[in-house]
Amino acid sequence: MEFSKTYKLGNTNIEVSTGKIANQAQGSVLLKMGGTALLAAVTMDKKNAEADFFPLSVEYIEKMYARGAISGSRFQKREGLPSEEAIIKARQVDHSIRSLFPKSFKRSTSLVLTVMAYDQENDPEVLAVLGASLALSLTGAPFMGPCSGVVACFTQDGKVVLNPLVEEREEHRAEFLITGVDDRALSIEGWAKELTEEDMDKVLDESMTLIKEMNAAQVDFINEYKAAGGEVKVIETTEAFSDLPAPEELINKIKESKYDAIKEILFQPEKADRNVFIAKIIEELVAEHITPEGTITEMDISNSIEYIARRIIRDSILKEDKRRLGRNLTQIRPISAAIDILPTVHGSAIFNRGLTQSLSIATLGPIGNAQMVDAMEGESTKRFMHHYNMPPYASGEAGRFPYHPGRREVGHGAIGENALKNMIPSEEEFPYTIRVVSEIMSSNGSTSMAATCASSMALMVAGVPLKKAVAGIGVGLITEDKNDDVYKLLLDIEGIEDFYGDMDFKVTGTDSGITAIQYENKLRGVKLSVLKEAFRLAKDGRLQVLEVMNKAIAAPRTTLPENAPIVEKMTIDKERIGELIGPGGKNIKELVAKASELGKNPVDINIDDNGIVTISASNGEQLNFVKNTITSNFAEAEIGTEYEGKVDKIMPYGVFVDVSNSISGLLHVSEMWDQRTNADLEKIFSEGQIVKVKVIGKDNGKTSFSIKGVEQAPELQEKLAHPENFPAPEYKREERRDDRGGYNRRDDRGERRFGNRPSRFR
């Protein structure tokens, strides 16, 4: 049955419809906002999978046709792997809906969100969580929604703007996707320019107001759909599911016989391999409980042990304020940091927090190395990139190295990039492409925060003039089952606290404010009051971490590494850009090829539309060759700039000087001395002589030079200081009748003169 309805949510009209397309999916909705449309479709298996987790997959699909475009790639026109932006959006939706299913619900569920149309004004990201929630609600699954998401921006003048148009976001101080259900936040992800904790309170409060409106609209839509004759078949009610991962009787038996052994394993030293001990217990229990005629499986036993371990860790924190390693709830694990770990690379730093260790490496490159992004939103470039890798050995596991980054790697790389990108200097201040890679050497919780800390230091080691150092830390949450009014916040969560806890709340920032947030939860949302408290706790932890980082490196280095490219800029007339590039790039390619012969690495020359030429070279010889070549052919004279040139011609009234093929002009006698003198310029200057001149004027293509106050070679400097030593000769003049019956005079050098002025025409 087709059904649609339009809602005004905030300042935006959103049309919701179902039954028009994708009707074989168990639940599908098409949402339209302006000229943007997004389809959400859900399919679900008929029975639970044999898994110890909820097999939910979320895909966010961006199509180039959505904005009426064809991929700019010459070789690939069909959409392939998702972009990193699409992966991050899919993760955000996953973090928003996964915790709204019963823990024992194990049906394989596929949610596909496809951007069908994009008007480049209304961001489809606003529709993603809304569409996912509506589609799931139409399936009749035990989904404890509805939930919605808003894009929340914080303006320069301290206002919160929700779901703004794309073009309105550029000058904002912060941008987050915030999702929620009822009065609770489900996920937060985004960046900020040193936002205070009080600012974040305001963002959360105003976002939740609109989220509740959007959730109410979903309830209304489902009710109206049913009233109009639409059918929503209930698969199973939430009451039909138990929060227990295995039969209660089995859990009680294992608890009775193995409780102390499991507790002892959990509280082993940090480096102990608990999996070995757990595997031994599972082996003993399999022999004891699994029989050919029985219904108990090895997975039931494993799930029972995990459930008991979860209770032990949580009860220890809630009832005794005791953490696994003996820390108090607000105590950070031992921290250390060091720099210059690797030779040859441009910058390296290592950061340790407990058993978690990140080694970050920064690399500087020419502007031409910036990443070209061909996405649904259009083509763009990125000159700062942060990449995150976690090989199997980091967690003590065997396995093949993951050459292709997974969603976890992309997501963890994204928070580091968000954390640092607004501390990176502008291209005008620092004309380099910057890439920093975080290699996780050892993992035991909060690796993405360790990566951010190490990357901040590595960038400073490489000489990147960061505005401020950035640190990050994770905050965890433990609540009493079925009563989240009883809770404890944990600063700096380790792996087991993340696994058995209720949220992973990661915050990065400087000593002045927040730069990025990535938050997910395992409850049916977390109250805003708890999150506000977590922000304050994260700030305390962040400042402690910054103290340790500052001892390793307190400020960016003022010099670049010896093997870093040398970058300089110069300007040519933008009307002559084509002349520099040449037909088919012939001229610029020849220049690059000749310059590259002078060093180990090739030269990079980047020219923008304003005639600004950015040159990146591996040594000074390459750089000077390119600069001199461009200057001699294309550079325009700049008033006030000093140049070195050759004397081309000497006249009684001045000297013509050639600086380059494109810069030449007159050095008038009045710009040689402050008072008039009768010096013979031919005795002071000689053709081909090198002189230094300063540009004092440009008029109708004519350039005027001066040498007043400009230091010259000693011999010339001496002559200029005593012009009286070089008097001009007395000329004998005679009058002659010209061919037209008039009179003119010729001096003894044979030059024809009219009055006292020499003619330039002979």
C-alpha positions in Angstrom: 0.0 0.0 0.0 1.3 3.4 -0.9 1.2 6.0 1.8 3.0 9.3 2.3 3.0 12.3 4.6 5.0 15.5 4.9 6.3 16.9 8.3 7.8 20.2 9.1 10.7 19.4 11.4 12.6 22.4 12.6 13.0 24.6 9.6 12.8 21.7 7.1 10.0 20.0 5.3 10.5 16.2 5.0 8.2 14.0 3.0 8.0 10.3 4.1 6.5 7.7 1.8 6.3 3.9 1.7 4.9 1.3 -0.7 6.2 3.1 -3.8 9.5 1.3 -4.4 11.5 -1.6 -2.9 8.4 -3.5 -1.9 10.1 -6.8 -1.4 12.0 -5.5 1.5 10.4 -6.1 4.8 10.5 -2.4 5.5 11.3 0.5 3.1 10.8 4.2 3.1 11.6 7.0 0.7 12.4 10.4 2.3 12.6 13.7 0.4 14.0 17.0 1.7 14.1 19.7 -1.0 15.7 18.1 -4.0 17.4 15.4 -1.9 16.0 11.9 -1.6 17.1 8.8 0.4 15.8 5.3 0.3 16.0 3.1 3.4 15.4 -0.6 3.0 15.6 -3.4 5.5 15.7 -7.2 5.0 15.8 -9.8 7.8 16.3 -13.5 8.0 13.5 -15.6 9.4 15.5 -17.2 12.2 18.3 -16.4 14.5 21.9 -17.0 13.3 24.3 -19.2 15.1 26.4 -16.3 16.4 27.3 -14.7 19.7 26.5 -11.2 18.3 23.8 -9.4 16.5 24.6 -9.8 12.7 23.5 -6.4 11.6 25.0 -4.8 8.5 24.5 -1.2 7.6 25.5 0.2 4.2 25.3 3.9 3.2 25.4 4.0 -0.6 26.3 7.2 -2.6 25.5 7.3 -6.3 27.0 9.8 -8.7 23.7 10.0 -10.6 22.2 11.5 -7.4 23.6 14.9 -8.3 23.4 14.4 -12.0 27.1 13.6 -12.5 29.4 11.0 -14.0 32.5 10.0 -12.2 35.5 12.2 -13.1 37.8 9.1 -13.2 38.9 8.3 -16.8 39.0 4.6 -16.0 36.2 3.9 -13.6 32.7 5.2 -14.1 30.7 2.6 -12.1 30.6 3.2 -8.3 32.9 0.8 -6.5 34.0 0.6 -2.9 32.3 3.1 -0.6 34.2 6.4 0.1 35.5 6.9 3.6 32.7 9.5 4.2 30.1 6.8 3.3 31.7 4.3 5.6 31.7 6.8 8.5 28.0 7.6 7.9 27.2 3.9 7.9 29.0 3.5 11.2 27.0 6.4 12.7 23.7 4.8 11.7 24.9 1.4 13.1 25.9 3.1 16.4 22.5 4.6 16.6 20.3 1.5 16.1 22.3 -1.5 17.2 21.7 -1.0 20.9 17.9 -0.7 20.4 17.6 -4.4 19.8 17.3 -7.0 22.5 20.7 -8.6 23.2 19.5 -12.1 22.4 18.0 -11.0 19.0 20.3 -12.7 16.4 18.5 -12.5 13.1 20.8 -11.4 10.3 19.6 -8.0 9.4 20.6 -5.8 6.4 19.9 -2.1 6.3 20.8 -0.3 3.0 20.6 3.4 2.8 20.8 4.7 -0.8 21.1 8.4 -1.7 18.8 8.5 -4.8 19.0 12.3 -5.4 21.1 15.1 -4.0 20.4 18.8 -4.7 23.8 19.9 -3.1 21.9 22.0 -0.6 20.1 19.5 1.7 22.5 16.9 3.2 21.1 13.3 3.0 23.0 12.6 6.2 20.1 14.3 8.0 17.7 11.6 6.6 19.9 8.5 7.3 19.0 7.7 10.9 15.4 8.8 10.5 15.0 6.6 7.4 16.7 3.6 9.2 14.4 3.9 12.2 11.2 4.2 10.1 12.2 1.2 7.9 12.9 -0.9 10.9 9.6 0.1 12.5 7.8 -1.1 9.4 9.3 -4.6 9.7 7.7 -5.4 13.0 11.1 -6.4 14.4 11.7 -5.9 18.2 13.2 -2.5 17.6 13.0 -0.2 20.6 12.9 3.0 18.6 12.1 5.4 17.2 15.4 7.2 16.9 16.5 10.2 14.9 19.6 12.2 14.1 20.4 15.9 13.5 23.4 17.7 12.2 24.2 20.3 14.9 26.5 23.2 14.1 27.8 25.8 16.4 28.2 29.3 14.9 31.0 31.9 15.4 28.6 34.0 17.5 27.7 31.1 19.8 24.4 29.9 18.3 23.3 26.3 17.6 22.0 25.7 14.1 20.3 22.4 13.4 20.2 20.7 10.0 21.6 23.7 8.1 22.0 23.8 4.3 25.4 22.5 3.1 26.7 25.9 2.0 25.9 27.4 5.5 28.3 25.1 7.3 31.6 26.4 6.1 32.3 29.1 8.7 30.9 27.2 11.7 33.0 26.4 14.8 31.7 22.9 15.1 29.7 20.2 13.3 28.3 17.0 14.8 25.8 14.3 13.9 23.9 13.7 17.1 21.4 10.8 17.4 18.9 10.0 20.2 15.9 8.3 21.5 13.5 9.9 24.0 15.8 12.1 26.2 18.9 10.0 25.6 21.8 10.3 23.2 22.7 7.3 21.2 25.8 8.5 19.3 27.8 11.7 18.6 30.4 12.2 16.0 32.1 15.3 14.6 34.6 18.0 14.9 35.0 21.4 16.7 37.3 24.3 16.9 38.1 24.2 20.6 34.5 24.2 21.9 34.1 24.4 25.6 32.2 21.9 27.7 29.5 24.5 28.3 29.1 25.0 24.6 28.6 21.3 24.2 25.9 21.3 26.8 24.0 23.8 24.7 24.5 21.8 21.5 23.2 18.6 23.2 20.1 20.3 24.7 19.0 22.0 21.5 19.7 18.9 19.4 17.6 16.7 21.7 14.6 19.1 21.3 14.5 18.5 17.5 15.3 14.8 17.9 12.2 14.4 20.0 10.1 16.2 17.4 11.4 13.8 14.7 10.7 10.8 16.8 7.2 12.0 17.4 6.7 12.4 13.7 7.8 8.7 13.2 5.2 7.5 15.7 2.6 9.6 13.9 3.6 8.2 10.5 3.4 4.5 11.7 0.0 5.1 13.3 -1.4 7.0 10.3 -0.1 4.2 8.0 -1.9 1.6 10.1 -5.1 3.6 10.2 -5.0 3.9 6.4 -4.9 0.2 6.1 -1.2 -0.5 6.1 0.0 -3.6 7.8 2.9 -4.0 10.1 3.4 -7.7 11.0 5.0 -8.1 14.5 7.8 -10.6 14.2 8.4 -10.9 17.9 7.8 -8.5 20.8 10.7 -7.2 22.9 9.2 -9.0 25.9 9.9 -12.4 24.2 13.6 -11.9 24.4 15.8 -12.5 27.4 18.8 -10.5 28.3 20.6 -13.7 29.1 22.9 -15.0 26.4 22.5 -18.7 27.4 20.1 -20.9 29.4 19.7 -19.5 33.0 20.2 -22.9 34.5 23.6 -23.4 32.8 24.7 -19.9 33.8 23.9 -20.7 37.4 25.8 -24.0 37.3 28.9 -22.5 35.8 28.7 -19.6 38.2 28.6 -22.0 41.2 31.6 -24.0 40.0 33.8 -21.6 38.2 33.1 -18.1 39.6 36.3 -17.8 41.6 38.4 -19.2 38.7 36.9 -16.7 36.3 37.4 -13.8 38.7 41.0 -14.8 39.2 41.6 -14.8 35.4 40.0 -11.4 35.0 42.2 -9.8 37.6 45.5 -11.1 36.2 48.2 -8.6 35.3 47.6 -6.6 32.2 50.0 -8.5 30.0 48.6 -11.9 31.0 46.9 -13.8 28.2 43.4 -14.3 29.7 42.2 -16.1 26.6 44.4 -19.1 27.3 42.9 -19.5 30.8 39.4 -19.0 29.5 39.9 -21.6 26.8 41.0 -24.1 29.5 37.9 -23.5 31.5 35.7 -23.9 28.4 37.4 -27.2 27.6 36.7 -28.5 31.1 33.0 -27.4 31.0 32.5 -28.9 27.5 33.6 -32.3 28.8 31.2 -31.9 31.8 28.1 -30.5 30.2 27.9 -31.5 26.5 26.5 -34.9 25.7 25.3 -36.4 22.4 21.7 -36.3 23.5 21.9 -32.8 25.1 21.0 -29.4 23.8 23.8 -27.4 25.4 26.4 -26.2 22.9 30.0 -24.9 23.3 28.7 -21.5 22.4 26.2 -21.6 25.3 29.2 -22.3 27.6 31.3 -19.6 26.1 28.4 -17.1 26.4 27.8 -18.1 30.0 31.4 -17.5 30.9 31.3 -14.1 29.2 28.1 -13.2 31.1 29.6 -14.1 34.4 32.8 -12.2 33.6 30.8 -9.2 32.7 28.9 -9.3 36.0 32.2 -9.7 38.0 33.8 -6.6 36.3 30.6 -4.5 36.6 29.9 -5.4 40.2 33.5 -4.7 41.2 33.2 -1.2 39.8 29.6 -0.4 41.0 29.9 -1.9 44.5 33.5 -1.5 45.4 34.8 1.3 43.1 37.5 -1.2 42.1 38.8 -1.6 38.6 40.6 -4.6 37.2 44.1 -3.2 37.6 43.4 -1.6 41.0 43.0 1.9 39.7 40.4 4.2 41.1 37.6 5.4 38.8 39.3 8.6 37.7 42.9 7.4 37.5 44.7 7.1 34.2 47.0 4.2 33.4 50.8 5.0 33.3 51.6 7.3 30.4 54.8 7.9 28.5 55.7 9.6 25.3 58.9 9.9 23.2 59.9 11.5 19.8 62.3 10.8 17.0 61.7 7.1 17.1 62.6 6.4 13.5 65.4 7.6 11.2 64.8 9.1 7.8 61.1 9.9 8.2 60.1 13.5 8.6 58.6 13.1 12.0 57.8 10.3 14.4 56.5 9.9 18.0 55.3 7.1 20.2 52.6 7.3 22.9 52.0 4.7 25.6 49.0 4.4 27.9 49.1 1.2 29.8 49.5 -1.6 27.3 48.1 0.5 24.5 50.9 1.9 22.2 50.7 4.0 19.1 53.6 4.9 16.8 52.7 7.8 14.5 54.8 9.0 11.5 54.3 12.3 9.8 55.2 13.0 6.1 55.4 16.3 4.3 54.9 16.5 0.6 54.2 19.1 -2.1 50.8 20.6 -2.6 50.5 18.5 -5.8 50.4 15.4 -3.5 47.0 16.5 -2.1 44.4 13.8 -2.3 41.8 14.2 -5.1 38.3 13.2 -3.9 35.8 12.3 -6.5 32.6 11.9 -4.5 28.9 12.2 -4.9 29.1 15.7 -3.4 31.6 16.8 -6.1 35.3 16.9 -6.7 37.6 18.3 -3.9 41.1 17.9 -2.5 42.5 17.1 0.9 45.9 18.3 2.0 45.8 16.8 5.5 45.2 13.1 6.0 45.3 10.9 9.1 45.4 7.1 8.6 45.1 4.4 11.3 46.4 0.8 11.0 46.1 -2.0 13.5 47.9 -5.2 12.5 47.0 -8.5 14.1 50.1 -8.6 16.3 48.9 -5.5 18.1 46.4 -7.7 19.9 48.6 -10.8 20.1 46.7 -12.6 17.3 47.9 -14.5 14.3 46.5 -13.6 10.9 47.2 -12.0 7.6 48.0 -8.3 7.5 44.9 -6.3 6.5 46.0 -4.5 3.4 42.5 -3.0 2.9 41.3 -0.9 5.9 38.1 -2.1 7.5 35.4 0.1 8.9 37.1 0.2 12.3 40.4 1.5 10.8 38.5 4.1 8.7 36.4 5.3 11.8 39.4 5.5 14.1 41.4 7.3 11.4 38.5 9.8 11.1 38.4 10.9 14.7 42.2 11.5 14.6 41.7 13.6 11.4 38.8 15.5 13.0 40.8 16.1 16.1 43.8 17.6 14.4 42.5 19.2 11.2 41.6 22.6 12.7 45.0 22.8 14.3 46.8 22.4 11.0 48.0 25.7 9.5 46.5 27.0 6.3 48.0 26.4 2.9 49.1 30.0 2.8 51.0 29.6 6.1 52.4 26.2 5.4 52.2 25.2 1.7 52.6 21.4 2.2 50.5 18.3 1.9 50.6 16.5 5.2 50.0 12.9 6.0 50.3 11.2 9.3 49.9 7.5 9.9 49.2 5.9 13.2 50.5 2.3 13.5 49.1 0.6 16.6 51.9 -1.4 18.1 49.9 -2.8 21.0 46.2 -2.6 21.8 44.3 -2.6 25.1 41.6 0.0 24.8 41.5 3.6 23.5 43.9 3.0 20.6 42.3 5.9 18.6 43.0 8.3 21.4 46.6 7.1 21.7 46.9 7.5 17.9 45.7 11.2 18.2 48.3 11.9 20.9 51.1 10.3 19.0 50.1 12.1 15.8 50.0 15.5 17.4 53.6 15.0 18.6 54.8 13.6 15.3 53.5 16.6 13.4 55.3 19.0 15.7 58.5 16.9 15.3 58.2 17.3 11.5 58.0 21.0 11.9 54.3 21.5 11.2 53.4 24.7 13.1 50.4 23.2 14.9 48.3 25.9 16.5 48.1 23.8 19.7 48.9 20.2 20.8 45.9 17.9 20.8 45.3 15.0 23.2 42.5 12.5 23.5 41.1 10.2 26.2 38.2 7.7 26.5 35.5 7.7 29.2 33.5 4.6 30.0 30.2 4.0 31.8 28.9 1.1 34.0 25.2 1.1 35.0 23.2 -1.1 37.2 21.1 -3.5 35.2 17.6 -2.2 34.6 18.3 1.0 36.6 20.7 3.4 34.9 20.2 6.0 37.6 22.9 4.0 39.4 26.1 4.4 37.4 29.8 5.0 37.5 32.0 6.9 35.0 35.5 5.5 34.3 38.3 7.7 33.0 40.7 6.0 30.5 38.9 2.7 29.8 41.0 -0.4 29.0 39.9 -3.0 26.5 37.9 -5.2 29.0 36.1 -2.2 30.4 35.1 -1.2 26.9 33.9 -4.7 26.1 31.9 -5.2 29.3 30.9 -1.5 29.7 28.0 0.5 28.5 29.6 3.2 26.4 32.8 4.3 24.7 33.0 8.1 24.9 36.1 9.5 23.2 36.9 13.2 23.3 40.0 15.0 21.9 41.0 18.6 22.4 43.6 21.2 23.4 44.1 22.9 26.7 41.4 25.3 25.6 38.6 23.1 24.2 37.2 20.1 22.4 38.3 19.4 18.8 36.5 16.0 18.1 34.0 13.6 19.6 33.2 10.0 18.8 30.6 8.4 21.2 28.7 5.1 21.0 26.7 3.2 23.6 25.4 -0.3 24.4 22.3 0.9 26.3 19.1 2.3 25.0 20.8 5.7 25.0 22.6 7.6 27.8 21.0 10.5 29.6 22.3 14.0 28.7 23.2 14.7 32.3 25.6 11.7 32.3 27.2 12.8 29.1 27.7 16.3 30.4 29.4 14.9 33.4 31.6 12.7 31.1 32.7 15.8 29.2 34.1 17.3 32.5 35.9 14.1 33.4 37.4 13.9 29.9 38.7 17.4 30.2 40.5 16.5 33.4 42.0 13.5 31.8 43.0 15.4 28.6 44.9 18.0 30.6 46.9 15.3 32.4 47.8 13.7 29.1 48.9 17.0 27.6 51.3 17.5 30.5 53.1 14.3 29.6 53.1 15.1 25.8 54.5 18.6 26.5 57.5 17.0 28.3 58.3 15.1 25.1 57.8 18.1 22.8 56.3 21.4 24.0 56.2 23.2 20.6 56.6 22.6 16.9 60.1 22.6 15.7 61.1 25.7 13.8 63.1 24.0 11.1 62.0 21.3 8.7 63.8 17.9 8.4 66.7 17.9 6.0 65.0 15.5 3.7 61.7 17.3 3.6 60.8 19.1 0.4 61.7 22.8 0.1 58.6 24.8 -0.8 58.4 28.4 -2.0 55.8 30.5 -3.8 56.1 33.1 -6.5 53.6 35.0 -8.7 53.2 35.4 -12.4 50.7 37.4 -14.4 47.6 35.1 -14.5 47.2 36.0 -18.1 50.4 34.2 -18.8 49.6 30.9 -17.0 48.9 29.2 -20.3 52.3 30.4 -21.6 54.1 28.8 -18.7 52.2 25.5 -18.9 52.5 25.3 -22.7 50.4 23.3 -25.2 49.4 20.0 -23.5 51.7 20.9 -20.5 54.8 20.8 -22.7 56.6 23.7 -21.2 56.0 22.8 -17.5 56.8 19.1 -18.1 60.2 20.1 -19.7 60.9 22.4 -16.8 60.1 19.7 -14.2 62.2 17.1 -16.1 65.3 19.4 -16.2 65.0 20.4 -12.6 64.5 16.8 -11.4 67.9 15.9 -12.8 69.4 18.1 -10.1 68.2 16.0 -7.2 67.1 12.6 -5.9 63.4 13.4 -6.0 61.3 15.0 -8.7 60.3 18.6 -8.5 56.6 19.5 -8.2 55.2 22.7 -9.6 51.6 23.7 -8.9 49.9 26.8 -10.5 46.6 28.1 -9.3 44.1 30.3 -11.2 45.5 33.5 -9.6 49.0 32.9 -11.0 50.5 31.8 -7.7 53.2 29.2 -8.5 54.1 26.8 -5.7 57.5 25.0 -6.2 58.4 22.0 -4.2 62.0 20.7 -4.5 64.3 18.3 -2.8 67.2 20.7 -2.6 68.2 24.3 -3.1 69.7 23.7 -6.6 66.5 22.4 -7.9 64.5 25.2 -6.3 66.8 28.0 -7.7 66.8 26.5 -11.2 63.0 26.6 -11.3 62.7 30.0 -9.7 65.3 31.5 -12.0 63.8 30.0 -15.1 60.3 31.3 -14.3 61.6 34.6 -13.1 63.6 35.2 -16.3 60.6 34.5 -18.5 57.4 35.2 -16.6 57.9 37.1 -13.4 56.4 40.6 -13.1 58.3 43.4 -11.4 57.1 44.2 -7.9 57.4 47.7 -6.6 59.8 47.9 -3.6 61.5 44.6 -4.6 65.3 44.5 -5.2 66.6 42.6 -8.2 70.0 41.9 -9.7 70.4 42.7 -13.4 72.7 43.5 -16.2 73.4 46.9 -17.8 72.0 46.8 -21.3 72.6 50.3 -22.6 74.1 53.5 -21.2 72.6 56.9 -22.1 73.5 60.4 -20.8 70.3 60.5 -18.9 70.4 57.0 -17.4 71.1 53.3 -17.7 68.8 50.6 -19.1 68.9 47.4 -17.0 67.7 43.9 -17.9 66.7 41.9 -14.8 65.2 39.0 -16.8 63.5 38.3 -20.1 60.3 39.8 -18.6 61.7 42.6 -16.4 63.7 45.5 -17.7 63.6 49.2 -17.2 65.3 52.6 -16.9 67.6 53.6 -14.0 67.4 57.4 -14.4 70.2 59.6 -13.4 67.9 61.3 -10.8 67.6 57.9 -9.0 71.4 57.5 -8.7 72.1 60.5 -6.5 70.0 62.8 -4.3 71.4 66.0 -6.0 72.0 66.8 -9.6 75.5 65.9 -10.9 77.3 66.2 -14.2 78.8 62.7 -14.1 79.8 60.7 -17.2 77.7 57.5 -16.8 79.8 55.6 -19.3 82.8 55.9 -16.9 80.8 54.6 -14.0 78.8 51.8 -15.7 79.7 49.4 -18.5 77.5 47.2 -20.6 77.0 43.7 -19.2 77.9 45.0 -15.7 75.9 43.4 -12.8 74.0 46.0 -10.7 71.3 45.8 -8.0 68.2 47.8 -8.5 65.0 48.5 -6.7 61.7 48.9 -8.5 60.0 52.2 -7.8 57.4 52.5 -10.5 55.5 50.8 -13.3 53.6 52.8 -15.8 52.1 51.6 -19.1 54.4 48.6 -19.2 57.5 50.8 -18.4 59.5 50.0 -15.3 61.5 52.5 -13.3 64.5 51.5 -11.1 66.4 53.2 -8.3 69.8 52.4 -6.7 69.5 54.8 -3.8 70.2 52.9 -0.6 70.8 49.7 -2.5 74.2 48.1 -1.7 76.4 47.5 -4.7 79.6 45.7 -5.5 82.5 47.5 -3.8 84.0 49.0 -7.1 80.7 50.3 -8.2 79.8 51.5 -4.7 83.0 53.6 -4.7 82.3 55.2 -8.0 78.8 56.1 -7.1 80.0 57.7 -3.8 82.2 60.1 -5.8 80.6 61.0 -9.1 82.6 64.2 -9.2 85.6 62.1 -10.1 83.9 61.2 -13.4 82.9 64.5 -15.1 81.1 64.5 -18.4 83.2 66.0 -21.3 82.4 69.4 -22.8 80.8 68.9 -26.2 81.6 71.1 -29.3 78.5 72.1 -31.0 77.9 73.4 -34.6 74.8 74.5 -36.3 73.9 72.9 -39.7 71.1 73.5 -42.0 69.0 70.3 -42.4 67.4 69.2 -45.6 64.2 71.0 -44.8 65.9 74.4 -44.4 65.9 74.3 -40.6 68.7 74.2 -38.2 69.8 71.5 -35.8 73.0 70.8 -33.8 75.3 67.8 -33.7 77.6 67.3 -30.8 81.1 66.0 -31.1 79.9 62.4 -30.7 77.9 62.8 -33.9 74.5 62.5 -32.1 71.7 64.7 -33.5 70.1 66.8 -30.9 67.0 69.1 -30.7 67.8 71.6 -28.0 69.6 69.8 -25.2 67.8 66.4 -25.6 69.3 63.6 -27.5 67.1 62.0 -30.1 66.4 58.2 -29.8 66.0 58.2 -33.6 69.2 58.2 -35.6 
